[in-house]
Amino acid sequence: MNILAIDTTGQTSSCALISEKNGQPQIIAESTINTGLTHSQTIMPLISDMLHNAGFDKSNLHYIAASSGPGSFTGLRIGAATAKGLAAGLGIKIVPVSTLDALAYNMIIEDATIVPIMDARRGQVYAALYVREGGGLRRLSEYLAEDMQAVIELVKAEGRSAVFLGDGVAVHEAAIAEHPKFTIAPCGFNLQRAALVGLIAAQNIGDAVSPADFEPCYIRKSQAERERDERLCK
C-alpha cells in the first residue's frame, strides 16, 4: 500500500510518501517548506520533487491522504483541489485526516493533556484536547474554534499538566505561560507534517472517500462570510 499525504492547512506546505513494509506503514520520503510562499506555488513542485527523489512513480499510488482541516481557508481549498485532482487522475480514493489529530501526534507523552492549537485570528484558535492511550492518542474534546481563554479553561478542567503545540502557540504564549502546569512543545514540534497525516491515514483506510465526496472541515465560517452576516444583521 502506497499513500501520498498532503498538508496545506497552515503556513507550511508538506507532502510525504508512506509505504507498507512487513505489514507496517513506513515513512519513505517527506518534504516540508515554510517560506511564506503560497501553497499554490509550492505544493505541486514539492510533490513532484519528492516523488522524483524517492524514485517513485505516482501511478503506483493507492491512496491520497489529505489533511482535511481545520485551518487556513485558502490553504484548505488548495489542498483539497490538489488531492481531488491527483486522486481523480489516478482513479484512487482520498483518506481525510483531521489537521488537529495529525498535529497532536507530534507530541505523544505520558500523563499530560496534549493541546494542538492553530491560530484562527481574532483571539480564537482551532483546538482539541488529547491524551495518550494504548500507544496512540484519544481525543477528549470536540474539534473547537474558540477563544483561547475558553480552551485554557477546558484544559484546566482535565486536572493534568498540559503541553501546547502548533502555530497558535506563538500568538498565545503569554496566556499559556500564566499557568504553572502548562508547557510549550519545542519549536520543531509546532509545524504540520504530512508524514503524520499519512501514518494516521494508513490506520484508517476504511475512511477513504471518492474525490467527489472529499470536503474540507472548516469548523466555522470564513471571515468574509462572518462579515457578510454581520452586515445583514444590522
Buried (B, 14 or more C-beta within 10 A) or exposed (E): EBBBBBBBBBBBBBBBBBBEEEEEBEBBBBBBBBEEEEBBEBBBEBBEEBBEEBEBEBEEBBBBBBBBBBBBBEBBBBBBBBBBEBBBEBEBBBBBBBBBBBBBBBBBEEEBBBBBBBBBEEEBBBBBBBBBEEEEBEBBBEBBBBBBEEBBEBBBEBEBBBBBBBBBBEBBEEBBEEBEEBBBBEEEBBBBBBBBBBBBBBEEBEBBEEBEEBEBBBBBEEEEEEEEEEEEEE
